[in-house]
Amino acid sequence: MDACLDEIQGSSYNVTRWLLYDLDFNVSNLILAAVKHNPQAPIIFQHWFPQLMTYSRYEHARERNFDFNWDDVANADMEELER
């Protein structure tokens, strides 16, 4: 979590609840499914940034510099939005 707080430049920004709550979700898939659901809607990436930067399970997203494509969107699990 310290690395995430350093990245967003401040420990006064409390992301603990987000980090704990989102343990039950696949955040990278949530983003892709949201885009698949409505490609025209704005996505609030700041909400998911702490999870993507903190958890090792999102290393794949960091390695590709979050450069997802439309194939990734097409393969998103839409049921993630209902969980």
Protein Blocks (a to p, Z undefined) as FASTA:
>chain_A
ZZmmmmnopaklccklmmmmmmmpcfklmmmmmmmmmmmbccdfklmmmmmmmpmklmmm
mmnoopacfklmmmpcfklmmZZ
